[in-house]
Amino acid sequence: MMMTCVLSTTAAVALAALLFGAAPASAEDGHGGPIPGRVNWSFAGTFGRFDTAQLQRGFQVYKEVCSSCHSMKLVAFRNLAQEGGPHFSAAQVKALAATYQVKDGPNDAGEMFDRPGRPADTFPPPFPNDQAAAAANGGKAPPDFSVIAKARTYSRGSLYFLTDWLPFVGYSEHGPDYIHALLNGYEEPPKDFSVPDGGHYNKYYPGHIIAMPPPITDGQVTYAKGEDGQPVVPETVDQYGKDVSAFLMWAAEPHMMDRKALGFRVILFLIVMSGLLYYVKKKIWADVGGEVHGLQPELHKTF
């Protein structure tokens, strides 16, 4: 009995260490700065869906601001027309692709050549190679944006370890939260903080020193106007950050809504199947159980 109690206590301590010790004691210490706040994303949660209008605005921000430095090599022009995404028309996608020059070849003379883009092409990078990108950006190539919304994450600390993984509550939008916070995190450094030449202070960036200058300002991107002649959403850094973060989340996981719908159907099927199997089991073993109970008196008499 004493050994069992010791083992149970040890197991409980080990489980507590796993749950509450896996994450940093302080989420801020683990991340290197303030923890980005949660944004009320339309695509968050089990039943979340992408907002088509927001994705179109986010693409506009990427095209007019981000694409001059950041590539998106895994996304094709035709993806912009698919269901669940920005859902541009085929004509819009074809016209958009034609505005880009894509390297192709070799031709009959064995030479590479430039041609207008086609819907099947992926977005051409802004630099010919990583070395050229690094040379033009202070010695470090800007990261590709294809899956950056899934690649960037942070720890929110021990208290959120369980809640982030609960069914129907699980939170996996850390990447968009971080991108949005980063775009809004530029500010003057504290008096005792030294920023080297070519660096910029960002309170959400790990270490707080980032090579990228503030990429966008209020009013830089002009959104479509509503019937009253006013922008449908504010033309602010906060809104730009939300829109481009949502677009990058879609680029990283374009089939997210299909995956969620399939998962829901599978769970529903398993629930129904479990109920049927339980009913069948009770039906099959009902008579067998009665026969066994009926034999019990005879067995007692035999012994």
PASEBA-1860 file (N, C-alpha, C; in nm, 3 decimals):
! residues 303
1> MMMTCVLS> 0.083/-0.121/0.000/0.000/0.000/0.000/0.086/0.125/0.000 ~ 0.193/0.124/0.084/0.283/0.239/0.091/0.350/0.264/-0.042 ~ 0.394/0.154/-0.110/0.460/0.168/-0.240/0.365/0.226/-0.344 ~ 0.238/0.182/-0.341/0.139/0.234/-0.434/0.117/0.382/-0.416 ~ 0.111/0.428/-0.292/0.092/0.571/-0.265/0.211/0.652/-0.315 ~ 0.332/0.599/-0.294/0.453/0.670/-0.339/0.454/0.682/-0.491 ~ 0.418/0.572/-0.561/0.415/0.575/-0.706/0.310/0.673/-0.757 ~ 0.192/0.675/-0.692/0.086/0.766/-0.733/0.129/0.911/-0.715
9> TTAAVALA> 0.194/0.939/-0.602/0.242/1.075/-0.578/0.346/1.115/-0.680 ~ 0.437/1.022/-0.713/0.542/1.051/-0.811/0.483/1.078/-0.949 ~ 0.382/0.998/-0.985/0.317/1.017/-1.115/0.246/1.152/-1.121 ~ 0.181/1.191/-1.009/0.112/1.319/-1.006/0.210/1.435/-1.020 ~ 0.325/1.423/-0.950/0.426/1.529/-0.959/0.482/1.538/-1.100 ~ 0.506/1.422/-1.162/0.560/1.421/-1.299/0.461/1.483/-1.397 ~ 0.330/1.452/-1.380/0.229/1.507/-1.468/0.220/1.659/-1.451 ~ 0.226/1.705/-1.326/0.221/1.850/-1.302/0.341/1.919/-1.364
17> ALLFGAAP> 0.459/1.856/-1.353/0.578/1.915/-1.413/0.566/1.922/-1.564 ~ 0.504/1.818/-1.624/0.487/1.816/-1.769/0.393/1.925/-1.815 ~ 0.282/1.942/-1.744/0.180/2.039/-1.785/0.222/2.182/-1.758 ~ 0.280/2.205/-1.640/0.307/2.343/-1.600/0.453/2.382/-1.613 ~ 0.537/2.284/-1.638/0.678/2.316/-1.653/0.723/2.315/-1.797 ~ 0.637/2.267/-1.889/0.678/2.262/-2.029/0.692/2.401/-2.088 ~ 0.609/2.495/-2.041/0.614/2.631/-2.090/0.697/2.717/-1.995 ~ 0.747/2.831/-2.040/0.826/2.917/-1.953/0.745/2.960/-1.831
25> ASAEDGHG> 0.815/2.982/-1.721/0.746/3.028/-1.601/0.678/3.161/-1.627 ~ 0.744/3.243/-1.707/0.684/3.369/-1.750/0.676/3.369/-1.901 ~ 0.557/3.388/-1.953/0.541/3.387/-2.098/0.623/3.498/-2.161 ~ 0.635/3.610/-2.093/0.712/3.722/-2.148/0.860/3.688/-2.154 ~ 0.912/3.617/-2.050/1.051/3.576/-2.052/1.078/3.479/-2.165 ~ 0.983/3.388/-2.193/1.003/3.289/-2.297/0.997/3.350/-2.436 ~ 0.919/3.455/-2.455/0.901/3.516/-2.586/1.000/3.628/-2.611 ~ 1.048/3.692/-2.506/1.142/3.801/-2.523/1.075/3.936/-2.529
33> GPIPGRVN> 0.950/3.944/-2.500/0.878/4.071/-2.505/0.734/4.051/-2.465 ~ 0.653/4.156/-2.473/0.511/4.142/-2.440/0.444/4.037/-2.529 ~ 0.349/3.967/-2.473/0.278/3.864/-2.549/0.173/3.930/-2.638 ~ 0.174/3.901/-2.768/0.072/3.959/-2.857/-0.068/3.925/-2.809 ~ -0.156/4.022/-2.814/-0.294/3.999/-2.772/-0.372/3.922/-2.877 ~ -0.471/3.851/-2.832/-0.557/3.779/-2.926/-0.641/3.875/-3.007 ~ -0.650/3.845/-3.136/-0.736/3.920/-3.226/-0.859/3.834/-3.254 ~ -0.972/3.897/-3.267/-1.097/3.825/-3.293/-1.104/3.788/-3.441
41> WSFAGTFG> -1.031/3.682/-3.479/-1.025/3.639/-3.619/-1.153/3.566/-3.658 ~ -1.200/3.591/-3.778/-1.320/3.522/-3.826/-1.293/3.373/-3.849 ~ -1.167/3.336/-3.874/-1.133/3.198/-3.905/-1.089/3.118/-3.783 ~ -1.095/3.178/-3.665/-1.054/3.107/-3.544/-1.161/3.008/-3.500 ~ -1.118/2.904/-3.431/-1.212/2.808/-3.375/-1.253/2.700/-3.473 ~ -1.327/2.605/-3.422/-1.368/2.488/-3.500/-1.455/2.525/-3.619 ~ -1.540/2.624/-3.604/-1.634/2.660/-3.710/-1.596/2.793/-3.778 ~ -1.471/2.837/-3.760/-1.427/2.962/-3.819/-1.418/2.955/-3.971
49> RFDTAQLQ> -1.439/3.071/-4.034/-1.433/3.080/-4.180/-1.359/3.207/-4.219 ~ -1.288/3.200/-4.330/-1.219/3.318/-4.380/-1.320/3.421/-4.431 ~ -1.291/3.547/-4.407/-1.371/3.659/-4.458/-1.314/3.696/-4.595 ~ -1.392/3.672/-4.702/-1.344/3.696/-4.837/-1.301/3.840/-4.858 ~ -1.379/3.935/-4.810/-1.345/4.077/-4.827/-1.215/4.110/-4.755 ~ -1.195/4.053/-4.637/-1.071/4.079/-4.564/-0.951/4.019/-4.637 ~ -0.968/3.900/-4.694/-0.858/3.839/-4.770/-0.822/3.923/-4.892 ~ -0.922/3.980/-4.958/-0.893/4.066/-5.072/-0.819/4.192/-5.029
57> RGFQVYKE> -0.858/4.250/-4.917/-0.785/4.367/-4.866/-0.644/4.328/-4.825 ~ -0.630/4.212/-4.762/-0.499/4.166/-4.720/-0.406/4.143/-4.838 ~ -0.460/4.089/-4.947/-0.379/4.072/-5.067/-0.337/4.207/-5.122 ~ -0.424/4.306/-5.116/-0.389/4.440/-5.163/-0.272/4.496/-5.082 ~ -0.276/4.476/-4.951/-0.166/4.523/-4.866/-0.037/4.449/-4.901 ~ -0.047/4.317/-4.919/0.073/4.240/-4.956/0.129/4.290/-5.089 ~ 0.044/4.308/-5.188/0.090/4.345/-5.322/0.152/4.485/-5.324 ~ 0.088/4.581/-5.253/0.134/4.719/-5.260/0.248/4.750/-5.163
65> VCSSCHSM> 0.261/4.669/-5.057/0.360/4.701/-4.954/0.464/4.590/-4.937 ~ 0.418/4.468/-4.913/0.509/4.361/-4.872/0.584/4.295/-4.988 ~ 0.522/4.289/-5.106/0.578/4.212/-5.216/0.707/4.270/-5.271 ~ 0.739/4.395/-5.238/0.864/4.453/-5.286/0.985/4.391/-5.219 ~ 0.966/4.325/-5.105/1.077/4.260/-5.033/1.053/4.112/-5.008 ~ 0.929/4.073/-4.983/0.898/3.936/-4.941/0.837/3.856/-5.056 ~ 0.893/3.740/-5.081/0.840/3.651/-5.183/0.725/3.568/-5.128 ~ 0.657/3.500/-5.216/0.549/3.408/-5.179/0.551/3.294/-5.283
73> KLVAFRNL> 0.659/3.215/-5.277/0.693/3.121/-5.383/0.599/3.001/-5.394 ~ 0.524/2.972/-5.290/0.440/2.852/-5.290/0.295/2.881/-5.328 ~ 0.263/3.006/-5.357/0.125/3.044/-5.390/0.118/3.078/-5.538 ~ 0.024/3.016/-5.609/0.004/3.044/-5.751/-0.105/3.149/-5.767 ~ -0.101/3.220/-5.879/-0.203/3.322/-5.906/-0.343/3.260/-5.905 ~ -0.356/3.139/-5.960/-0.487/3.076/-5.969/-0.546/3.043/-5.833 ~ -0.461/3.031/-5.729/-0.512/3.005/-5.595/-0.601/3.118/-5.545 ~ -0.580/3.239/-5.599/-0.660/3.353/-5.555/-0.806/3.342/-5.598
81> AQEGGPHF> -0.834/3.251/-5.691/-0.972/3.235/-5.740/-1.044/3.117/-5.677 ~ -0.976/3.039/-5.595/-1.039/2.917/-5.543/-1.136/2.948/-5.430 ~ -1.229/2.854/-5.410/-1.328/2.868/-5.303/-1.258/2.872/-5.167 ~ -1.312/2.954/-5.079/-1.256/2.963/-4.945/-1.141/3.060/-4.933 ~ -1.104/3.126/-5.044/-0.994/3.221/-5.042/-1.041/3.360/-5.079 ~ -0.952/3.443/-5.134/-0.994/3.578/-5.177/-1.103/3.574/-5.284 ~ -1.109/3.464/-5.357/-1.218/3.438/-5.453/-1.229/3.548/-5.557 ~ -1.114/3.585/-5.614/-1.118/3.673/-5.731/-1.173/3.595/-5.849
89> SAAQVKAL> -1.224/3.666/-5.949/-1.275/3.599/-6.068/-1.157/3.550/-6.153 ~ -1.186/3.457/-6.244/-1.082/3.405/-6.333/-1.023/3.516/-6.418 ~ -1.108/3.609/-6.462/-1.059/3.721/-6.543/-0.966/3.812/-6.462 ~ -1.001/3.835/-6.336/-0.917/3.919/-6.251/-0.781/3.853/-6.228 ~ -0.782/3.722/-6.206/-0.656/3.650/-6.183/-0.569/3.653/-6.308 ~ -0.631/3.633/-6.423/-0.555/3.635/-6.548/-0.493/3.772/-6.573 ~ -0.570/3.877/-6.548/-0.518/4.013/-6.566/-0.408/4.044/-6.466 ~ -0.426/3.997/-6.341/-0.324/4.020/-6.239/-0.194/3.949/-6.275
97> AATYQVKD> -0.203/3.824/-6.316/-0.083/3.747/-6.351/-0.006/3.813/-6.465 ~ -0.079/3.872/-6.559/-0.015/3.933/-6.675/0.066/4.057/-6.639 ~ 0.042/4.114/-6.520/0.118/4.233/-6.479/0.257/4.196/-6.427 ~ 0.284/4.067/-6.406/0.414/4.020/-6.358/0.496/3.966/-6.475 ~ 0.627/3.975/-6.463/0.718/3.915/-6.557/0.779/3.790/-6.493 ~ 0.765/3.677/-6.563/0.810/3.549/-6.510/0.925/3.497/-6.595 ~ 1.030/3.449/-6.528/1.144/3.391/-6.598/1.106/3.253/-6.649 ~ 1.131/3.230/-6.777/1.096/3.102/-6.840/1.208/3.061/-6.935
105> GPNDAGEM> 1.195/2.939/-6.987/1.294/2.892/-7.082/1.354/2.759/-7.041 ~ 1.456/2.716/-7.113/1.519/2.789/-7.225/1.436/2.781/-7.353 ~ 1.460/2.879/-7.442/1.394/2.879/-7.571/1.474/2.796/-7.672 ~ 1.439/2.806/-7.798/1.508/2.726/-7.900/1.656/2.759/-7.910 ~ 1.692/2.881/-7.868/1.833/2.920/-7.873/1.906/2.886/-7.743 ~ 1.834/2.820/-7.651/1.896/2.783/-7.524/1.907/2.896/-7.425 ~ 1.829/3.000/-7.441/1.837/3.116/-7.354/1.710/3.129/-7.270 ~ 1.727/3.178/-7.148/1.613/3.209/-7.062/1.552/3.341/-7.106
113> FDRPGRPA> 1.425/3.357/-7.085/1.356/3.479/-7.127/1.245/3.514/-7.029 ~ 1.202/3.638/-7.034/1.091/3.685/-6.950/0.963/3.688/-7.032 ~ 0.854/3.652/-6.968/0.722/3.654/-7.033/0.618/3.699/-6.931 ~ 0.501/3.743/-6.977/0.394/3.779/-6.882/0.348/3.656/-6.804 ~ 0.312/3.677/-6.680/0.269/3.566/-6.597/0.137/3.506/-6.643 ~ 0.116/3.380/-6.602/-0.008/3.309/-6.630/-0.070/3.265/-6.497 ~ -0.200/3.235/-6.496/-0.263/3.194/-6.370/-0.195/3.074/-6.303 ~ -0.133/2.985/-6.380/-0.069/2.867/-6.322/0.065/2.898/-6.259
121> DTFPPPFP> 0.122/3.016/-6.286/0.253/3.052/-6.230/0.241/3.088/-6.083 ~ 0.349/3.065/-6.010/0.357/3.114/-5.871/0.408/3.258/-5.873 ~ 0.387/3.328/-5.762/0.430/3.466/-5.753/0.582/3.473/-5.769 ~ 0.632/3.549/-5.866/0.777/3.559/-5.884/0.839/3.636/-5.768 ~ 0.955/3.594/-5.720/1.020/3.664/-5.608/1.071/3.801/-5.652 ~ 1.082/3.894/-5.559/1.129/4.029/-5.593/1.278/4.036/-5.622 ~ 1.354/3.933/-5.582/1.498/3.930/-5.606/1.534/3.801/-5.677 ~ 1.639/3.802/-5.759/1.675/3.681/-5.834/1.723/3.566/-5.747
129> NDQAAAAA> 1.779/3.594/-5.630/1.828/3.490/-5.540/1.840/3.547/-5.399 ~ 1.870/3.459/-5.304/1.879/3.501/-5.164/1.996/3.596/-5.141 ~ 2.104/3.577/-5.214/2.220/3.665/-5.197/2.186/3.808/-5.237 ~ 2.114/3.823/-5.350/2.073/3.956/-5.392/1.974/4.017/-5.294 ~ 1.884/3.934/-5.238/1.788/3.983/-5.141/1.858/4.031/-5.015 ~ 1.960/3.955/-4.971/2.036/3.995/-4.851/2.115/4.123/-4.876 ~ 2.176/4.135/-4.994/2.255/4.254/-5.025/2.169/4.379/-5.027 ~ 2.043/4.366/-5.067/1.954/4.481/-5.076/1.884/4.512/-4.944
137> NGGKAPPD> 1.903/4.427/-4.843/1.831/4.445/-4.716/1.924/4.432/-4.596 ~ 2.037/4.497/-4.605/2.126/4.505/-4.490/2.193/4.376/-4.453 ~ 2.208/4.284/-4.545/2.280/4.161/-4.518/2.194/4.042/-4.480 ~ 2.063/4.057/-4.475/1.974/3.945/-4.439/1.855/3.943/-4.534 ~ 1.833/3.827/-4.596/1.723/3.814/-4.691/1.589/3.812/-4.619 ~ 1.492/3.889/-4.662/1.358/3.885/-4.601/1.297/3.746/-4.616 ~ 1.226/3.697/-4.516/1.169/3.562/-4.525/1.057/3.552/-4.627 ~ 1.041/3.432/-4.683/0.930/3.407/-4.774/0.800/3.407/-4.694
145> FSVIAKAR> 0.693/3.456/-4.756/0.566/3.473/-4.685/0.468/3.358/-4.709 ~ 0.508/3.253/-4.780/0.413/3.148/-4.816/0.350/3.083/-4.694 ~ 0.431/3.047/-4.595/0.378/2.977/-4.478/0.419/3.045/-4.348 ~ 0.451/3.174/-4.356/0.503/3.242/-4.237/0.399/3.249/-4.125 ~ 0.271/3.252/-4.159/0.167/3.259/-4.056/0.160/3.130/-3.974 ~ 0.209/3.019/-4.027/0.214/2.894/-3.952/0.351/2.874/-3.888 ~ 0.453/2.940/-3.943/0.588/2.923/-3.892/0.614/3.009/-3.769 ~ 0.550/3.123/-3.760/0.571/3.213/-3.647/0.475/3.180/-3.535
153> TYSRGSLY> 0.530/3.164/-3.416/0.447/3.132/-3.300/0.516/3.184/-3.175 ~ 0.455/3.165/-3.062/0.511/3.208/-2.934/0.440/3.131/-2.824 ~ 0.499/3.131/-2.706/0.436/3.065/-2.592/0.361/3.169/-2.510 ~ 0.239/3.134/-2.471/0.160/3.226/-2.388/0.172/3.192/-2.241 ~ 0.255/3.091/-2.208/0.277/3.057/-2.069/0.198/2.936/-2.023 ~ 0.227/2.891/-1.900/0.172/2.767/-1.848/0.020/2.769/-1.833 ~ -0.035/2.882/-1.795/-0.178/2.886/-1.765/-0.264/2.858/-1.887 ~ -0.209/2.882/-2.008/-0.288/2.861/-2.129/-0.256/2.729/-2.198
161> FLTDWLPF> -0.167/2.648/-2.136/-0.124/2.525/-2.201/-0.241/2.431/-2.229 ~ -0.330/2.416/-2.131/-0.443/2.323/-2.147/-0.557/2.385/-2.227 ~ -0.590/2.510/-2.200/-0.706/2.571/-2.266/-0.685/2.584/-2.416 ~ -0.561/2.604/-2.460/-0.535/2.617/-2.603/-0.557/2.487/-2.679 ~ -0.562/2.375/-2.607/-0.577/2.245/-2.674/-0.710/2.177/-2.646 ~ -0.798/2.242/-2.572/-0.928/2.182/-2.547/-1.009/2.171/-2.676 ~ -1.083/2.062/-2.695/-1.167/2.050/-2.815/-1.266/2.166/-2.824 ~ -1.286/2.215/-2.945/-1.376/2.326/-2.976/-1.331/2.459/-2.914
169> VGYSEHGP> -1.218/2.459/-2.841/-1.165/2.582/-2.783/-1.022/2.606/-2.831 ~ -0.956/2.501/-2.879/-0.817/2.507/-2.917/-0.784/2.628/-3.003 ~ -0.674/2.693/-2.971/-0.637/2.818/-3.038/-0.507/2.796/-3.115 ~ -0.511/2.815/-3.246/-0.393/2.794/-3.330/-0.363/2.915/-3.416 ~ -0.408/3.033/-3.373/-0.389/3.154/-3.451/-0.276/3.241/-3.395 ~ -0.175/3.176/-3.335/-0.063/3.252/-3.280/0.012/3.328/-3.389 ~ 0.026/3.267/-3.508/0.099/3.332/-3.617/0.038/3.463/-3.660 ~ -0.092/3.466/-3.695/-0.155/3.595/-3.730/-0.151/3.696/-3.616
177> DYIHALLN> -0.169/3.650/-3.492/-0.159/3.741/-3.378/-0.021/3.807/-3.374 ~ 0.083/3.725/-3.396/0.219/3.776/-3.389/0.247/3.875/-3.503 ~ 0.204/3.842/-3.625/0.228/3.931/-3.739/0.158/4.065/-3.717 ~ 0.033/4.059/-3.672/-0.042/4.182/-3.645/0.026/4.265/-3.537 ~ 0.070/4.198/-3.431/0.136/4.271/-3.322/0.268/4.331/-3.369 ~ 0.344/4.256/-3.450/0.473/4.306/-3.498/0.456/4.434/-3.580 ~ 0.357/4.437/-3.667/0.335/4.555/-3.750/0.294/4.676/-3.666 ~ 0.237/4.650/-3.549/0.195/4.759/-3.462/0.291/4.782/-3.345
185> GYEEPPKD> 0.405/4.712/-3.347/0.494/4.715/-3.232/0.610/4.812/-3.241 ~ 0.618/4.890/-3.350/0.727/4.986/-3.363/0.701/5.107/-3.273 ~ 0.802/5.142/-3.195/0.791/5.258/-3.107/0.931/5.304/-3.067 ~ 0.936/5.416/-2.999/1.064/5.466/-2.952/1.119/5.374/-2.843 ~ 1.250/5.342/-2.849/1.306/5.252/-2.747/1.314/5.319/-2.610 ~ 1.316/5.240/-2.504/1.337/5.297/-2.371/1.470/5.372/-2.363 ~ 1.482/5.461/-2.269/1.602/5.544/-2.257/1.728/5.461/-2.236 ~ 1.718/5.350/-2.166/1.836/5.269/-2.136/1.858/5.158/-2.238
193> FSVPDGGH> 1.788/5.163/-2.351/1.799/5.058/-2.452/1.873/5.114/-2.573 ~ 1.980/5.045/-2.614/2.063/5.091/-2.726/2.024/5.017/-2.853 ~ 1.993/5.091/-2.957/1.957/5.033/-3.087/2.072/5.057/-3.184 ~ 2.132/4.953/-3.241/2.246/4.971/-3.331/2.202/5.035/-3.463 ~ 2.300/5.083/-3.538/2.272/5.142/-3.669/2.208/5.037/-3.760 ~ 2.105/5.078/-3.831/2.035/4.987/-3.920/1.928/4.905/-3.852 ~ 1.915/4.918/-3.720/1.815/4.844/-3.644/1.698/4.933/-3.606 ~ 1.590/4.871/-3.570/1.469/4.943/-3.530/1.410/4.874/-3.408
201> YNKYYPGH> 1.355/4.952/-3.317/1.298/4.895/-3.195/1.154/4.851/-3.219 ~ 1.127/4.726/-3.183/0.992/4.671/-3.192/0.968/4.590/-3.065 ~ 0.868/4.630/-2.989/0.849/4.568/-2.858/0.804/4.423/-2.866 ~ 0.750/4.379/-2.980/0.704/4.242/-2.991/0.807/4.148/-3.055 ~ 0.910/4.204/-3.116/1.011/4.121/-3.181/1.106/4.065/-3.075 ~ 1.138/3.935/-3.079/1.231/3.879/-2.980/1.364/3.953/-2.982 ~ 1.403/4.006/-2.868/1.523/4.087/-2.861/1.499/4.234/-2.888 ~ 1.382/4.265/-2.945/1.334/4.402/-2.968/1.406/4.477/-3.081
209> IIAMPPPI> 1.511/4.421/-3.139/1.582/4.490/-3.247/1.554/4.417/-3.378 ~ 1.493/4.484/-3.472/1.455/4.425/-3.599/1.514/4.510/-3.711 ~ 1.562/4.442/-3.817/1.625/4.514/-3.928/1.522/4.583/-4.016 ~ 1.401/4.530/-4.022/1.297/4.587/-4.109/1.244/4.717/-4.051 ~ 1.251/4.827/-4.125/1.190/4.951/-4.076/1.038/4.939/-4.077 ~ 0.968/5.029/-4.011/0.821/5.024/-4.014/0.771/5.018/-4.158 ~ 0.706/4.909/-4.198/0.674/4.892/-4.341/0.551/4.967/-4.389 ~ 0.467/5.013/-4.296/0.340/5.071/-4.340/0.295/5.178/-4.241
217> TDGQVTYA> 0.225/5.277/-4.292/0.174/5.386/-4.209/0.026/5.407/-4.238 ~ -0.039/5.479/-4.151/-0.182/5.508/-4.170/-0.205/5.577/-4.305 ~ -0.307/5.530/-4.377/-0.343/5.591/-4.503/-0.257/5.553/-4.622 ~ -0.160/5.463/-4.602/-0.069/5.428/-4.712/-0.139/5.348/-4.821 ~ -0.231/5.259/-4.782/-0.306/5.177/-4.878/-0.448/5.229/-4.883 ~ -0.495/5.257/-5.003/-0.631/5.309/-5.022/-0.727/5.194/-5.050 ~ -0.820/5.173/-4.960/-0.919/5.067/-4.975/-1.037/5.115/-5.060 ~ -1.115/5.019/-5.107/-1.236/5.052/-5.182/-1.333/5.128/-5.092
225> KGEDGQPV> -1.407/5.217/-5.152/-1.502/5.300/-5.076/-1.640/5.238/-5.078 ~ -1.718/5.268/-4.975/-1.856/5.224/-4.968/-1.948/5.318/-5.043 ~ -2.076/5.295/-5.031/-2.174/5.378/-5.103/-2.171/5.524/-5.057 ~ -2.127/5.546/-4.934/-2.121/5.683/-4.883/-1.989/5.752/-4.916 ~ -1.904/5.683/-4.993/-1.776/5.742/-5.032/-1.666/5.728/-4.930 ~ -1.696/5.662/-4.818/-1.597/5.642/-4.713/-1.544/5.498/-4.718 ~ -1.420/5.476/-4.674/-1.366/5.339/-4.670/-1.454/5.247/-4.585 ~ -1.469/5.124/-4.629/-1.551/5.028/-4.555/-1.489/4.999/-4.418
233> VPETVDQY> -1.357/4.995/-4.411/-1.285/4.974/-4.285/-1.181/5.085/-4.272 ~ -1.133/5.111/-4.150/-1.034/5.218/-4.132/-0.904/5.189/-4.208 ~ -0.845/5.292/-4.263/-0.716/5.278/-4.332/-0.606/5.311/-4.234 ~ -0.588/5.220/-4.137/-0.491/5.238/-4.031/-0.396/5.120/-4.026 ~ -0.283/5.138/-3.958/-0.185/5.029/-3.945/-0.249/4.910/-3.876 ~ -0.334/4.935/-3.776/-0.399/4.826/-3.705/-0.485/4.744/-3.801 ~ -0.563/4.809/-3.887/-0.649/4.737/-3.981/-0.566/4.672/-4.090 ~ -0.466/4.741/-4.141/-0.377/4.681/-4.241/-0.315/4.553/-4.185
241> GKDVSAFL> -0.272/4.559/-4.059/-0.210/4.443/-3.997/-0.306/4.325/-3.986 ~ -0.430/4.352/-3.951/-0.529/4.246/-3.941/-0.555/4.184/-4.079 ~ -0.569/4.268/-4.179/-0.603/4.219/-4.313/-0.491/4.137/-4.373 ~ -0.368/4.186/-4.366/-0.258/4.111/-4.427/-0.227/3.986/-4.346 ~ -0.248/3.988/-4.215/-0.228/3.868/-4.133/-0.328/3.760/-4.170 ~ -0.453/3.799/-4.192/-0.554/3.703/-4.234/-0.519/3.644/-4.371 ~ -0.473/3.730/-4.463/-0.435/3.681/-4.596/-0.319/3.583/-4.587 ~ -0.221/3.612/-4.504/-0.105/3.523/-4.491/-0.145/3.392/-4.423
249> MWAAEPHM> -0.244/3.396/-4.335/-0.295/3.273/-4.276/-0.360/3.186/-4.382 ~ -0.437/3.249/-4.471/-0.498/3.173/-4.581/-0.391/3.117/-4.673 ~ -0.287/3.197/-4.705/-0.180/3.150/-4.792/-0.110/3.028/-4.732 ~ -0.094/3.027/-4.600/-0.027/2.915/-4.533/-0.116/2.792/-4.523 ~ -0.247/2.812/-4.518/-0.340/2.699/-4.504/-0.466/2.727/-4.586 ~ -0.454/2.720/-4.720/-0.567/2.758/-4.806/-0.686/2.663/-4.798 ~ -0.665/2.541/-4.750/-0.775/2.444/-4.742/-0.825/2.427/-4.598 ~ -0.803/2.528/-4.515/-0.839/2.517/-4.374/-0.988/2.492/-4.354
257> MDRKALGF> -1.074/2.563/-4.426/-1.218/2.546/-4.407/-1.263/2.408/-4.450 ~ -1.207/2.354/-4.559/-1.239/2.218/-4.601/-1.194/2.118/-4.497 ~ -1.077/2.142/-4.439/-1.026/2.051/-4.335/-1.115/2.052/-4.212 ~ -1.159/2.171/-4.172/-1.248/2.179/-4.056/-1.381/2.110/-4.083 ~ -1.436/2.131/-4.204/-1.564/2.067/-4.238/-1.550/1.916/-4.240 ~ -1.440/1.865/-4.295/-1.418/1.721/-4.299/-1.401/1.666/-4.158 ~ -1.325/1.736/-4.075/-1.307/1.690/-3.937/-1.437/1.685/-3.861 ~ -1.524/1.785/-3.880/-1.653/1.785/-3.812/-1.739/1.667/-3.857
265> RVILFLIV> -1.738/1.639/-3.990/-1.815/1.526/-4.040/-1.762/1.394/-3.987 ~ -1.630/1.381/-3.976/-1.570/1.258/-3.923/-1.609/1.238/-3.777 ~ -1.601/1.346/-3.698/-1.638/1.335/-3.556/-1.785/1.298/-3.542 ~ -1.871/1.359/-3.623/-2.013/1.327/-3.618/-2.037/1.182/-3.656 ~ -1.966/1.134/-3.759/-1.979/0.995/-3.801/-1.935/0.900/-3.689 ~ -1.823/0.932/-3.623/-1.774/0.845/-3.515/-1.871/0.841/-3.397 ~ -1.935/0.955/-3.368/-2.032/0.957/-3.258/-2.150/0.866/-3.292 ~ -2.203/0.880/-3.414/-2.316/0.796/-3.455/-2.274/0.650/-3.459
273> MSGLLYYV> -2.156/0.621/-3.512/-2.109/0.483/-3.519/-2.090/0.423/-3.380 ~ -2.039/0.502/-3.287/-2.022/0.452/-3.150/-2.157/0.416/-3.088 ~ -2.258/0.501/-3.112/-2.391/0.470/-3.060/-2.448/0.343/-3.120 ~ -2.430/0.325/-3.251/-2.480/0.204/-3.317/-2.408/0.079/-3.266 ~ -2.276/0.089/-3.251/-2.200/-0.026/-3.202/-2.241/-0.063/-3.060 ~ -2.266/0.039/-2.978/-2.310/0.011/-2.841/-2.446/-0.058/-2.842 ~ -2.538/-0.010/-2.927/-2.670/-0.071/-2.936/-2.660/-0.216/-2.984 ~ -2.577/-0.239/-3.087/-2.560/-0.375/-3.140/-2.499/-0.466/-3.035
281> KKKIWADV> -2.402/-0.415/-2.962/-2.339/-0.496/-2.856/-2.441/-0.537/-2.750 ~ -2.524/-0.442/-2.707/-2.626/-0.473/-2.607/-2.727/-0.575/-2.662 ~ -2.761/-0.563/-2.791/-2.859/-0.652/-2.851/-2.804/-0.794/-2.862 ~ -2.678/-0.807/-2.904/-2.619/-0.940/-2.924/-2.596/-1.011/-2.793 ~ -2.546/-0.938/-2.694/-2.507/-1.003/-2.569/-2.620/-1.009/-2.466 ~ -2.737/-0.956/-2.500/-2.846/-0.959/-2.402/-2.886/-1.102/-2.368 ~ -2.909/-1.189/-2.470/-2.950/-1.327/-2.446/-2.838/-1.408/-2.382 ~ -2.714/-1.383/-2.425/-2.601/-1.457/-2.368/-2.588/-1.428/-2.220
289> GGEVHGLQ> -2.608/-1.305/-2.183/-2.601/-1.270/-2.042/-2.708/-1.338/-1.961 ~ -2.831/-1.352/-2.017/-2.939/-1.419/-1.946/-2.910/-1.567/-1.926 ~ -2.850/-1.630/-2.028/-2.817/-1.772/-2.016/-2.711/-1.794/-1.910 ~ -2.613/-1.706/-1.903/-2.507/-1.722/-1.803/-2.563/-1.708/-1.663 ~ -2.649/-1.609/-1.644/-2.709/-1.592/-1.511/-2.797/-1.711/-1.475 ~ -2.862/-1.770/-1.578/-2.947/-1.885/-1.551/-2.868/-2.009/-1.509 ~ -2.745/-2.021/-1.550/-2.661/-2.136/-1.514/-2.599/-2.124/-1.377 ~ -2.597/-2.006/-1.322/-2.528/-1.986/-1.195/-2.582/-2.075/-1.083
297> PELHKTF> -2.714/-2.092/-1.064/-2.760/-2.181/-0.957/-2.712/-2.324/-0.976 ~ -2.712/-2.375/-1.101/-2.666/-2.511/-1.127/-2.520/-2.526/-1.091 ~ -2.442/-2.423/-1.122/-2.300/-2.432/-1.089/-2.280/-2.437/-0.938 ~ -2.361/-2.361/-0.864/-2.350/-2.363/-0.718/-2.384/-2.502/-0.665 ~ -2.486/-2.566/-0.726/-2.525/-2.699/-0.678/-2.415/-2.800/-0.706 ~ -2.348/-2.784/-0.821/-2.242/-2.878/-0.854/-2.128/-2.872/-0.755 ~ -2.093/-2.752/-0.718/-1.983/-2.737/-0.625/-2.027/-2.761/-0.482
END
